[in-house]
């Protein structure tokens, strides 16, 4: 790459409807992946989160831009381990220092892209690697891409010097992986001392999985070790699905004052790249191989993300059901306790007894609930202030009942969530103690009970609109009749009163019903009791729905869409269908694109150059 090159004929972009349909399908796949959030801590979720992020990045950084500009120059990314000599190799290939090598690690902090001046328009912000800012001067900003025009780089080819894949700085490692994923061709640089390291082989394994075009440069190799190391490296490549990858070797040796290798040391690599740049068909084959491999790989991996999303939906469903069960149990417990006579004990019973009169009346009711209605009514000695005391006792009893069961529901829901890793993480980050009732629950319960009592009073007032002048209505008053209705409600299950066998509480309820019947009649009392009962149940349900919503709203805020797994699978299947259809229409016998590229340079992989020692 020492002489300016005339731009070769670029492979034409595919204007067929297939290309447009594939582009649309890939954009839809990217959207589906972006919507496939994985917020819950379920087994292996970190692996799938990372895979999803990588897939979105590859679609945005490489696949979609490359498909939109298939005729753009081939991008060769030079990547590899720390100290392998990447920057020195790039400078030597270009013929001048365009990227800074050095002894201190890490050296390369921001990527440097060298291109022919004629190709500058292909590397704007809206194309390759759109999230990297374009700059024209050297920088250590890892979010910037330095563009360097050079006449010695043939048109149709661009070379990008990437940070170390095993850098001590995480930002460098992340950027290196991003750049390699955006490459049409990986020029992977390693050394005799580092070629067997795990990290490079992890990247090479990923390259093999998506059929990326890869060439290996064994750099900084002592002459006496070239044959042994190259043979071993070739066997390793073959065993890992990269047997067709060209392998170049560069001997260890001195560099000139500019830090460049002798031209002869990199002549074979330069010739191979120039041959690719000059051969539109071979260059297109490399691009097509890597692009098609990336599309296939993303579509295949999408199904794994869909499975992970299914696990998210299942975990979310379990958490939601646990919370709903906890509050449903408390709602049922309150419904039962407020209808089976439980509340007609303690303070409520005492105040009710004061109102209806103690002694012989109630003792007789235990065994003689069939007294004549008028005799029961005449025995009631309640006064207005006593009715108010019953109302206050009812309010206090109901509030206590509601609060106790709200606390119990919160404890049950929290305990069930604590049994799951996903629930533990949510509880930890909830911002409040979900294992206790809301801080304002008692206040809301008090308001709900008072509102219910006011509505009961209004029911009685409306029902007695045409009876307000009768002696019985005047004798008990609206307050007295409303507390009698509350007492009836508290021993009213399925429209039937608890009988005398329930003891004093049941007898008191019978007395309350008889008192109401004396004023309103049997049918009216049953209707009033049912309406009051339903109103109470509605208010209890609203209270507990609000408490349960603390759990359900937390789940809803995660943004997990139950239909997301199927959306992902459909998007992947659409890409695969188009890919298979396109493959079926291609002419048979078209060999490996990478093989074609390699075959275009006879004798590739047998370099005998001498490398310098200051490259990174």
C-alpha positions, 0 to 999 in steps of 0.5 A: 500500500505504498502507491496511490491506487485507482478506486476499483469497481465497487460491488453494486448494491442490491436494488432488488425487493429482497434487499429492502425486505431484509432491511425492513426485517432486520430493523423490526428485529432490532426493535423487538430486541430493544423491547425485550427487557430482562429486568428480573433476576432469574438464572443466567439473566446476565448472560442473556442481557449481555447477548441482547446488548451485543446483538442490538449493537451489531445490528446498529453498528454493522449489519443495518448500516452495511446492508444499506451501503453494501457498496461501501469500502471493506473495513478491516479491523486490526485487533488483538492482545496487549503488546501484539504490535497492532499499531506498529503493524497498521503504521507499517502497512500505511507507510507512516505513523497514523496511530500511536504505538508505545511501551506503556499499556494500554496504548490505543485508547480511541480507534483510528480509521485510515481510509483513502480520501476518495472514500471519506464520505462513507464514514460519516456519523450516520453510517458505520458506528454511529454512536462514535463521534468523528474527529480528525486529530489524535485523542484518548476519548474512547467515544471518538473515532479518529478519521485519517485519510491516506493515499497509500490505502487503496480505495475500497479498503479502510483499516481500523486500529482497535484497542486491546481486547484484553486491556486493563481498562474495561472501556477499552475492552468493550470498545474493542469488542464493538469494533470487531463486531463492526468489521467486514474483515478481522485482521487478528494480531497475536504474538508468539507469547500470547497466541494461546491466551484465552481471551483472543480465542474467545473472540475467534470462537465468536468469529467462527460462530458467525462466519466472519472473515478472519486473517491471523497475523502472528507478530513479534515471532523469533525466527527460530520459533516461527515454524513451531508456533505457526504450525501449532497456531494453524492446528488450533485455528483448524480445530476451532472452525477457522482452517480457511483463515489466512495465517501470516507471520512476522518475525521479531526485529528492529524498527526504524526511527519512525517506529515502522517495520521494514516494508518487506516485513509486511509486504505479504499482508499489504499485497493481500489487502491490496489484492482484495481492494482491487478485486471487486468480486473478492471484496464483495465476497468477504463483505457478503460472508461476514454480513450473512454470517452476522445476520444468521447469528443474530437471528439464531441467538434471538431465540435464546433471548426469546427463551430468556424473555419467557423466563421473565414472563414466568417469573413475573407471573409468579410474583404477581400471583403471589401478591394477588393471593396474599391480598385476596386472602386478607380480603376474604378474611375481612369479609368473613370476620365482618359477616360471621359475628366476629365484630359483635364482640368486645367493645362493639358488643358492650356498646350495643348492649348499652343501647338495647338494654342489658339483663333479662332482655338479652338473656331471654333472647338466647333461648327465646328469639321468637318473642313477639316483635312488639315486646322486643321493640318496647324493651329497647332503652337506647338513647341517641348518645348510646347509638353514637357510642356503638358507631364509634366502637364499630368504627374502631373495630373495623379499622383494627380489623382492616389494619391487621389484615393489611399487615398480614397480607403485606407480610405474606406477599413479602415472604413469597417474594423473598423466596425468589431471587427476582423478588428479593432484588425487587424488594431491595430496590422498591424504595419502601418497606413492602412488608408492612402496610402503607404508612397512610393505610390506617388513615385511609381505613378510618376514612373508608369506615366513616364513609361507609357509616355515613352511607349506611345512615343515608340508606336508613334515612332514605328508607324511612323517608315516609316513616319519619313521623311514626312513633317507632322511627322517632323512638330510635332515630336515624342514628339508632336504626343505622347502628342496628343495621350495622350490627345486622350486617356483621352477622349477615351471611348469604342473606341469613342471620346467625342464629341464637346458637351464636350466643349473645352476639347472635342474639344481639344481631337478632334483636337488631333485625327485629328492631329494624323490621318493626320500622321497615318490614322484613323485605326492606331490612333484607335489602338494606342489609345486603346493600350495606354489606356490598358497600362495605365489601367494595370499600374493603376491596378498594383499600386492599387493591391500593395496597396490592398495587404497590406490588403490582405497580412495581412489576408493571414498571419493569415493562415486561411484555407477555407477548414479547417472546413470540414477537422476538421469535416471529421477527427472527423467523422472518429474517430466516425466511428471507435468508433461506429464500435468498440462499435458494435463489443463489447459483450453486457452486459459489464457494466460501467468500473467505476462501475466494478472498484467500485464493486471490492471493497465492501463497498467503499465510507464509510471510517471513517478514521481520517485526519491530519491538515497540508496537502495542 
